[in-house]
């Protein structure tokens, strides 16, 4: 389950979400603020805390994207590392709130 969680985190969340939100929507919508709101609200199933956390994460990842001269690899790696840590904490029973 741990390996599956990490593979999904990198494949779907890191690569998939960053490709959509930073790679595509950044060029089509209102930049950092509008994009991070969409990123946060896309995680509505995680409740209000999850939405707020993801709005902040989306803004940080968008700032990283722009700080690296629109290098999509930077937020993909940051997102993958963050989600890998989350998966490990969940697997070890140490994730806050669980």
C-alpha positions, 0 to 999 in steps of 0.5 A, a space after each residue: 500500500 505504501 508503494 502504491 500510495 507513493 506511485 499515485 502521489 507522484 503520478 496523479 498528484 505531482 505530475 498530473 495536478 502540476 501539469 494541469 494547474 501550473 502547466 495549463 491553467 496558469 496560462 489561461 486564468 488569473 495567475 497565482 491567486 485565481 489558480 491557487 483558489 481553484 487548486 484549493 477548491 478542487 480538494 473540497 473533499 478534504 474539508 475546510 482545512 484541506 481546502 485552505 491548506 491547498 490554497 496556500 500550497 497552490 500559491 507556494 507552488 505557483 510562486 515556485 513555478 514563476 521563481 524558476 522561470 516557469 520551470 514546471 519540474 520545480 513544482 512537480 518535484 516539490 509537490 511529489 516530495 510533499 505528498 510522499 511525506 504525507 503518504 509516509 505519515 499516513 502509512 506510519 499512523 502519524 498524520 496529523 488529525 488521523 
